[in-house]
Amino acid sequence: MLLVFVGYLTGCTKDEDNPKPTSPTTSTDARSYLVGEWLCNEVSEVFNETTYTIDIQLHTTVSNRIVASNFYNYGFENSNAQFEVNGNQITIFQQNLSGIDVVGNGTIVNSKTINLSYVVNDGSGDDHVTAVYTKVN
């Protein structure tokens, strides 16, 4: 009887040593805070200062990209610029948006502000642009 009791004691462990399994946590996309409507205050060599809205969504297949609709105030249907996001750095890689070439870069300052610098060319020459995106919602 004593052997059975000793075996019972050595087979027991504290609950902290054997934590209960938990259900897997769902991973949140690190870019999700960028999704939504943004106000763009853009300063262009061609158009001077312009303010308009941008809609940012996650790229559906490339995990480090976002898509900005109405980029350069060129229309929500015509200009879905793709940005690569790496930490707080943004790269606007060379792309053509319905006849305009764009390239540039930027910085995510915080969850409500993005600073960008880019060059746009519609065939008539380069337009050097700086922009500040401010999150609306």
Secondary structure, 3 states (H helix, E strand, C coil): CHHHHHHHHHCCCCHHHCCCCCCCCCCCCCCHHHCEEEEEEEEECCCEEEEEEEEEEECCCCCCEEEEECHHHCCCCCCEEEEEEECCEEEEEEEEECCEEEEEEEEEEECCEEEEEEEEECCCCEEEEEEEEEECC
